[in-house]
């Protein structure tokens, strides 16, 4: 839909696991335009499922970097075709899926600064990446590198105190270490390493955008107190890493004007400001406008619980990130990997791919589920560290289920257990979060809010 003439606005971008989305917000903070490009649906040539490639080992999970670039091309063309007036855009910023990383090949900076307005981005950036399929947050193939990093700094708790988290497989420092160890030639030909957020900002900036404090906190590389790269961590991961990362900046930094490419191709004003992009988790804290003592829950591709902190209290479970709103404050986060994709699998297997059928069948089971509980982790979970589908009776006995081969289009090639009648309610019960248990080391919440599983309704804590 085209916006009213002369409406000044800012654009917000989201480079998430499954799509690229844009919203336009006017001076009254009203969203008057939004659109998206869904990777699986709109870019089937990349062969992703849920926006990713799950490799044969079941642990390595990547996404094609050119898919993200082409998605941006598509959505900008859709905006132009709708009559969107780019000349009214005063500034833009956005978020990217946290923990994903992009590896720019030597010479890519010259291509970025010299983009031709007559060609789409993806045609010009074809040869700009030393790693074409990039590790993302679902990857859990770097256990060896995690143990090496923890040993280098004096253990898991020492690393947590330094960087806000013990070593996690999806964190970027460990992903970089794996690439350096297993593909040293590609690492040697890499001149810059971006996070998905700073990569997306670089596309708009026409030069390498620095990593911001919020997203940089999810790398096991940033000293969260001093806001500088931790030298011991850099040295443990790969050589010359600091120069490949560049200096980090506050999340609210204006990093420069939009690239001339967008001025000439789409009609952006030359003075349009690019504000540093951040990770999707820090962006959620900013977007929810949390205050100290608030807790928020996000049920998406991953499920997250986060809250605002004045002082960091790193532990062996969960994460402490730098706040994207106030560089002097922090945010605590718990992340659960088996989120909406897992729920959609159970829906597909038990309710013919329909949430309406799922809800109808759900009403046929009793509240409390007769004491039966289930844990559904088709990919290795973060908290707790486990994998598989586990169902238990009230007598604490694991319930066997008949196996069947997976439906076409699912993320893995492993056999599945056919859901029984109470799997649906057990799945939803698995989304319940108690603030007392996993985050007992954090301040008592002032308020607590979130969304339940689809069909989505707001529910009280």
C-alpha positions, 0 to 999 in steps of 0.5 A, a space after each residue: 500500500 502506498 503512503 500518503 504524500 509528504 509523510 516523513 518517516 523512518 524505516 525499520 528492517 528485520 533480517 530474521 531467520 525466516 524472512 526479511 521484513 520492513 516497516 515504515 513509521 511516521 512521526 507519531 510512531 504509527 506504522 503505515 507501511 509494512 511488507 516482507 519476503 519469506 525465504 522458503 516461499 519467495 526464494 525457493 531456489 536457495 532450498 532452505 527449510 525454515 530459512 536455513 540449511 540443516 547439514 547431514 550431521 544434524 548439528 551444522 546449520 547455515 543460511 546462504 548469505 546471497 539469499 539475504 541480499 536478494 531478499 532485500 532486492 525483492 522487498 525494495 522493488 516491491 516497495 517501489 512498485 507500490 508507490 512508496 516515496 523513499 524521498 521522505 525517509 529520514 533515517 533507517 535502522 533494524 535488527 538481525 537474527 543474533 549470532 549469525 555471521 557473514 564473511 566478507 572476501 578481500 576486495 568486497 569493500 571496494 565493491 560496496 563503495 562502488 555499487 552501480 545503481 543500474 543493477 540489483 545488489 545480489 548481482 554485484 555482490 556475488 563474489 564478495 563472500 569467502 563463506 557463502 553459507 553462513 553459520 546461524 544461531 541454530 548451529 551447535 557444531 562447535 562444542 570443541 571450540 567452546 571448550 577450548 575458549 573456556 580453557 583459554 580464559 580460566 573456565 566457564 565462569 571466568 568466561 561468563 564474567 568477562 563476556 556475559 555468557 559461558 561458551 555457547 556453540 552458536 556464539 560467533 567467536 566459536 563459529 569463527 574458531 571453527 572456520 579458522 581451524 577447518 577452512 583456514 584458506 577461507 579465513 585468510 581471504 576474509 577481510 571483514 567479519 560482520 554479524 547479520 545485523 551489521 551486515 544488513 546495515 553495511 548493505 545500506 551504508 555502502 561500507 562496513 558497519 561496525 558491530 554494536 554493543 548489544 549484538 556484539 555481546 552474543 559473541 563470547 568476544 566482547 568485554 561487557 563491562 568495558 565494551 571492548 574486545 576481550 584480547 584473551 578471547 580473540 587470541 583463543 579463536 583466530 589470528 588477526 581477529 580484531 582487525 577483521 571485526 573492527 571497533 564496536 559502537 553503541 547500539 544507538 550510533 548514527 554510522 553514516 548517511 545511506 549509500 549513494 546507490 539507494 539515492 540514485 536507484 530508489 530516490 532516498 534523500 542523501 541525508 538519510 541517516 543509517 543507525 547501527 543495527 542490533 540483534 533481534 534479542 536486544 531489539 526486542 527489549 528496545 521495542 517492548 520499551 521495558 523498564 527496570 524490573 520488567 520481564 518479556 517473553 517472545 515466542 518466535 523461531 526461538 523462544 526467549 525471556 528477557 529483562 532489563 538489568 542495571 548491574 550484570 550478574 553473569 552465571 553459567 546459565 543464560 546470558 547477559 548482554 549490553 543494553 541497546 537503549 542505555 550503554 551503561 545498563 544490561 539485559 538478561 536473556 534465556 533462549 530456547 531453540 525449539 520454538 515455533 518451528 517445533 510447534 509447527 511440526 507437531 501441528 503438521 503431524 497431528 492436525 493436518 497443518 492447521 492451527 484451527 484443527 490443532 485448537 479443536 483437537 486441543 479442546 478434546 484433552 483435559 486441563 492438566 493433561 492427566 499428569 502427562 508431560 512432554 519435551 520436544 527438542 528436534 534440534 539440540 536445545 540450549 537450556 537444557 542441553 538435550 535433544 529428542 522427544 521425551 514423553 512421561 506418564 504421571 508415574 514418571 515412565 517414558 512413554 513409547 510411541 510408534 515411529 514413522 518417517 518424517 513429512 517432506 519438508 521437515 528440517 531433519 531426515 531422522 524418524 519421528 514418533 507419531 504424536 498421540 492425543 495428548 502431545 498437543 497439550 504437552 507441547 503447549 505446557 512446555 512453553 510455560 515459563 516460571 520466573 522463579 526457577 531459571 532466573 532466580 539470581 535476577 531481581 524480582 520482576 515488577 511485571 510479567 507479560 507474554 504471548 501464548 502459542 498460536 492461535 496467539 492470544 495475550 495471556 496473564 502470567 
